[in-house]
Structure formats: C-alpha cells, structure tokens
Amino acid sequence: MPVRSPDAGERRASLPLLVAVTMTGTVALHIFVPALAAAAADLGTNAAGAQLTITVYLIGLAGGQLLYGPLSDRYGRRPILIAGLGLYLVGLLLAIPAPNVGTLLVARVLQSLGACGSLVIGRAMVRDVSTREDAARKLAILTTAMTLTPALAPAIGGVVNEAFGWRAVFVVLAGLVAVLGVLVVFTLPETNRHKVALPGFVAVLAGYLRLVRIPVFRAYLVAGACGGTSLYAFLAVAPFLLVDRLGRSSQEVGFDCLIVVFGMVGGAVLASRLAARVPIRKAARSGNLLCIAAALSLLVVDRTGMLGVVSLIVPLFAYAVGVGLLSPNAVAGLMNVDPHAAGSASSLYGFTQMTFGALFTAAASAWPATSATPVALALLSAGLIAGLALRRA
C-alpha cells in the first residue's frame, strides 16, 4: 500500500528493510555471547561482571517496549525509529573503546534502549503497510526472521571474536546499524497515517492492569514469558561453561549456541503444523512438559559427573524445541483474550518476557560458571512456573 513521506513524495515501505530493522533489536544481545569470556579477561572482571552485560540489556529491552509504541503512535514511526537507531549506534560506539566493565554496562544500556525502538517500531510498520489479508503473510516472514536472529548471531559473533577480538563484534554491529540508519533516513517513508494523542500514564497503566486481571491472559503471559527467555540463562553462562570446563573455543561456542537455538526454530515449525489440529492450551502444555523433562535431564547429567559437550547440548536442544512449541501458542492464547487490545497485550508480553529473561539470567550468573547445575535449575524453575500457570489457562 503506498504511503507518503513528508520529503519524498509517494513510495512504498520496503518489507526487507523493515524485517532487517526489526531483527537488529536483539542482534546485540546474541552476537556478544561468544565474546563474553574474552571481554571479561580483557577488562579484568569475573564471569558475573561480564554476564551482567546480558542482564542489563534485557532490562533495557523490557522497559523500552512499554514506551516506543505510544510514542510512535503520537509522533510517527519514522522519527522515533531514527532516534532509536541513533541511540543504538551511540551505545555501540561507546562499547568499542570501553576501558572497564562499568563503561561497557552503560554502553549496553544505551544499546538496548535504542535497539528496542527497532524491535517495536519495525513490527508496527509492517502492520501499517499491510492489508488485512496480507498481514498474516508478512508477519509470518517477520516472525521467521526474528526466530533466526538468535540462531545466527552467536555463530557470527564467535567467528568475529576469534579472528579480531571482542571489540570487533561491536565494530561490525555498528557498521550494520549505521547502514540501516542511512537506508531508513533516505528510503523509508512514514507509515503511521493516523497519529493519535499520547495517552496519559494513568490510562496506559490502567489498560495494562485490566489485561493482567484476566486469569486466562495472566496464565498465558506468565507461561510464555517463562518459556520465551529462560534460555538466556544458558546463553549468559555458555561461554564460561563451554570454554573453562569443556575446553571449547569462542568460535565453537558460537556454533554450539547455534545448534541449541535452532531447536527453537524446529519447535516453532512444529507449532505451526499443529495449529489447525491441536488446541492452543494442549500444544503449549506439551511444549512445557518437554522443557521440564529436558531441564531435569541436564540436572541429572551434571550432578552425576557425566557433563560433556554432547550431554550438555542435547538436553538444551530438546528444551529449545519445547520453548519453540510453547511460546507461539502462549502468545496466540493471550492475544486472543481481547483482540481490541492486541497492541497493549503485545507490549505487555514483551516487557514481561524480557523481565523474566533478566531474572533467570541473573539467577544462573550468581553461581560458578563452571557448573551446569545453575542453568538446569533456572530452566527447571521456568518450566515448573509455566506449567503451574498453564493449569489456569
């Protein structure tokens, strides 16, 4: 559907560009994972200090998702997206010469607050330029791309870190964000043709509270959030666990993470194929049961002294398949509660998801990174909480 830009006449918003913009929202989270150990050694900090760079990024993503949507509804998608990309780039450039972990943490907060704009507004712009009939197809493309991001980014980060060092990871990402920013400025038109008044804080909060008071919404919200980001507990610990205990290189860490996250892709494909035949709640519970079984297996493997690369990756892969089956069904369940509040439901889910991810990451990072037990316990806790929530769905 043609849209108008205030400075460039009539033209179309490019779907590939919108997909690329949206994907950058979480790239900085995943691409840095294989470089955590190298950054910790270079900056003179311990594993917990390096893992905090993952936690603060998740916190920034959580908070930002509640802000960008209303701002883009009021002032337009394009100016808010450009501002977010600018903040993202500033955070990346600050991280490259970071002399200590404190500076790196500040840079990661700026990155997350800027990247969050790409995540939220890119998705909104896809909706803006889609007809009702075409929206499902375009959003399916976007969802597939978003699923591939955490699968591909760690492998790329591992290769870059192995060849050029951890700071080069931010150099590569800064170049990518700069190119996307130029393309957005010169080629992407405004897609929000019906700007609305900025709702007051009380009105926004009341809308969120109304949804949370609905038991079915609350059940799917908690279950989906537990499943969707609990694997971040492994991603934060993976570089230290795989390198220090299992002797893997940073490049191999990236590919190990790639294998695990591809399990999530497989689970998502399975979820889509079961959608027409299996009720949402039943499919979500099946995925959750697989998550619990996989987490228990990992706990047993580590406590019996049988931990190796294969015995670590296989249970995590199975857990990721369970997540891929659980999360889409949980999201579908909560979005169906009140179709007229789909935007608020999406924002609240994103906030809750990243908040839970930060909590699980912090819990796993608080224990020695040479043991898989903290990861297994974090994943098991997530699975059990999700299971209890689904009983109320």
N, C-alpha and C positions, 0 to 999 in steps of 0.2 A: 504494500500500500504506500503510495507516495506521501512523503512528509515534507514540511517546509523548514528550511533553516533561515534564520534572520539575515544571513550574509551570503547565501549561496543558492538562492532560487530553489527550484524543486528537484529533489533527488531521493534516492532510496537509501535506507539504512542497510548496510551490509551485514547479513547474518553471520558469515565467517568472522568478521571483525567483532561483532557482539559476543560470539562464542569465545573468541580469543581473550577479549576483555574480561569476561566472566571467569574464565579459567585462571587468570592471574591472581584472583582473590586468595587462593590457597596455595599457589605455587611456592611462595616464600616460606610457607610452613614446612612443606615436604622436601624441597630441594636442599635445605640446610641440614637435614637429619644426618646424612652420612659424614658431614663435616664437623659434627659436634665434638667428637673426641679430639680432633686436630685443633679446633678453636680453643678448647679447654686447656690443652697443653701449651699453646702459644700465648694465651692470656694469663697463664698462671693461676687458673681456677680449678676447682674439682668438678666431678661429674654433675653434682647437684646444681652448681652455678651455671654450667652450660645447659642443662636441661630446663633451667628457668627461662631460657630464651624461647622455648616451645610454649611454656605455660603462659607467659605474658602475651605472646602472640594470640593465643586462643582467647584470652581475656579481652584483648582489643577487638577481635572479630565479634565476640559476643556482644559487647556494648555498642559497637558501631552499627550493628544490624538494626537496632531499635531507632537509630537516628536518620540514616540515609534515606529510608523510604519516605517518611513525611517531608523531609527537606526537598527531595526530588519532585514530590507531588506539588509542592508550593512554588519552587523556583525553576523547575525544569530539570530534566535528566542531564542534559549536556553540560551545563556549568558546574553542577555538583560532581559529575563524573570527572571532569577535567581537574577540579580542585582535589579530588581524592587521588587521582593519578600523580598529581604534583607532590602531595604529601607522601605518597608511597615512594616516589623517586628520591625525595629528601632523606627518608629513612634508610634507603639502600645506600645512598652516597655517604651517609654518616657512618654506616657499618663498615665500609671498606677500610678506612684507616683506624678503626676503633682501637685505642691503646689499652683498654681494660674491659672487663666484663660489664661494668656499670654503664659505660658508654654504649656497648653493644645492646644492653637491655633497653635503653632509651630508644636506640635506633629501631629495635624490634617492635616497640610500642607504636612508633610513628609508622612503620611499615604496615602493621596490622590495621591501624585506624584508616590509613589511606587505601589499602587493599580491599577493605570492607566495602568501599564505595563501588569498586569493580564488581564485587560479588553480588551486591544487592541491585545496583542500577543496571548492570548488564542484563540480568534476568528480567527486570522490569521493562527494559527497552525491547527485549524480544517479544514480550507480551504486547507492547504498544503497537508494534508493526505487524502483528499477526491478525488475520481474520479469525473469527470463532472456529471455523472449520479447519484452519491451518495451524492453529495454536498448538494442538497436541503434537503434531509432527515436529514443529520447531523446538518445542520444549523437550521432546524426546531426544533430539540431537544435542541440545544443551546439556541434558542430564547425562547422556553417554560421555560427552566430553569432560564433564565435571567428575565422573567416576574414573576416567583415565588419568586425570591430573595427579592424584596421589600415587598412582601406579608408576607413572613415567618419571615424575620429578625426582624421586630419590636416586634412581639409576643415573640420571643426568648429573645430579649433584655429586654422586660418588666418582664419576669419571672426571669431572672438572676439579674436584678436590685432590684426587690422586695425581693429576697432571700438573696443576698450577697452585694448589693450596686453597685453604678455606675462604680466603678473602676474594678469590676469583669467582666464587659462587655468586657473591653479591655484584661483582662487576658484570657478569653475564646477565643476571636478572635486571640490573639497572639499565643495560642496553636494551633489553626486551621491553621494559616498561617505557623507556624513552621513545622507542619506535612506535609502540602502540599509542602513546600520548600524541605524537605528531599526527598519526593517522586519524585519531579521534578529532583533533583540532581542525584538520583540513578536509576531512571527508565525511564525518558523522554528523547528520542533522539532528535537530531537536525532535524527539518523538512524542513528548508529552504535550498534546494539543489542547488539553483541558485541565489547566492548572487549578488547584483548589486552595482554599485558605489553610494556613498552617494550623492544625488543631492544637489546642492548649494541652499542657502536660497532664492536667487532671482528666481531660477527655480521653487522651491516649491511654493513660493508666487504667481508666475505668473500662475501656474496651478490652484490654488485656485481662483484667481481673474477671470480667464477665465470662470470658472463654475458660479461664482456669477453674472457675466454679463448676463447670460442666464435667461430671465424673468421667464420661467416655473420652472427652478431649484430654483431660488430665492424664488418663491412663495411657493413651497413645503418645502423648507428649513425653512422659517420663520414659516409656519403653523405647521410643525412637531415639531420644537423646542418649540413653544409656548405650544402645547399640551403635549409634552413628559415630560416636567419637571415642569409645572406650579403647579402640586400637591405638589411639595416640599415646597411651601409656607404654605400649611396646615401642612405638617409633621413637619416643624420647630416650628410652633405655637401650635400644638396639645397638647403637654404635659402640657403647662401652661393653655391653654383654657379649656381642659378637667379636669385637676386637680384643678386649682384655682377657676374656675367658676362653673363647673358642678360636682365637688366632686368625680372624678374618681381616682382610684389608678393607680400607674405606670404600674402594670400588666394589668389592664383593658385598659389603653391607648394603650398598645401593641396590644391587640385584636381588639380594635376599629380601629386602623390603618390597621390591617389585613383585616377587613371587607371592608374598603374603597379600598384598593389596589386590592382585589380580584375582584372588579368591573372592573378594568383594564384587568384582565385575561378574564373576561366574554366578554368584548368588543373586545379583540384580537381574541377570538374564533369566535365571530360573524363576524369579519372582514374576517377571513379565509374562512368562509362558504359563504360569499357574493362575494368573489373574482372572481369567474368564472361567476357571473351573473350581477354584478353591476360595472359600470365604476369606476376607481380609484377616480376621482375627485368627483363624486356623493357620493360615500361612505364616503370620507373624509369630505365633507360638511355636511353630515348627522350627523356624529360624532361631528363635530364642533357646529352644532345647538343644539345638546343635551347638550354640555358643557355650552353654553351661557344660555340656559334655566335653568340648574341646578344652575349656579352661581347666576342668578337673584333670584331664589327661596331662596337660602341661605341668600342673602342680605335682602330680604323681611322678612324672619323669624327672623333674628337678629334685624332689625330695628323696628319690631313690638313687640319685647319683648317675643317672643314665643320660644326662643332657648332652646333646651334640648338635651339630648344625641341622641335621635331618630331623632329629627328635624335637627340636625347637620349632622348625619351620612348618612341619606337618600339622601339629595342633593349631598353630596360629593361622595357617591356611584354612583349616576347617572352621575356625572361629570366624574368619573373614567371610567365608561362604554364608555362615549363619547370619552375620550382620547384613550382607547383601540381600538376604531374603527377608529379614526383619524390618530394616529401616524403610524401604519403599512402602511396605504395607502399613507401617505405623503412620507414615506421612499421609498416605491416602486416607487412613482412618480419621485422623484429626482434621484434615481438610474437608472431609465430608460432613463434619458436625454442623457447620454453619457456612454454606457457600458464599453468603453475603459478606463474611468477614475473612475471606481467604487470605487477603493481604496481611492482616493482623496476625492470623494464625501462622503464616509463613515466617513473619518476623520473630514471633514469639518462639517458634520452634528453633530457628537459627540461633537465637540468643541462648535458649536452654541447652541446645546441643553443644555449643562451644563452651558454655559454663561447665557442664558436666565433663567435657573433654579436659578442661583445665584442672578440675578436681582429680580426675583419675590419673592424669599425668603427674600432678604434684604428689599424689599418694605413692605412685610407683617410684618416683625420683627420690623420695625421702629415705629409701633403703639402699644398701650397697648395690651398685650396678653390675656386679659380677654374679648375681643370682637371678634366676628366672622366677623365683617364688613371689616377689612383689608384683611382677607383671601378671602372673597367674592369679593371684589374689584380687588384683584390681579388675581383671577381666571376669573372674568368677562373681565378684560383688556386683558388677554391672549386669551380668546375666541374671542373677537372682533378683535384683531390684526390678529389672524389666519384666521378669516372669511374674512377680507379685503384682505389678501394675497391670499386666495383660489380663489377669484374673478379673479385673474390674471393667474391662472393655466390653 
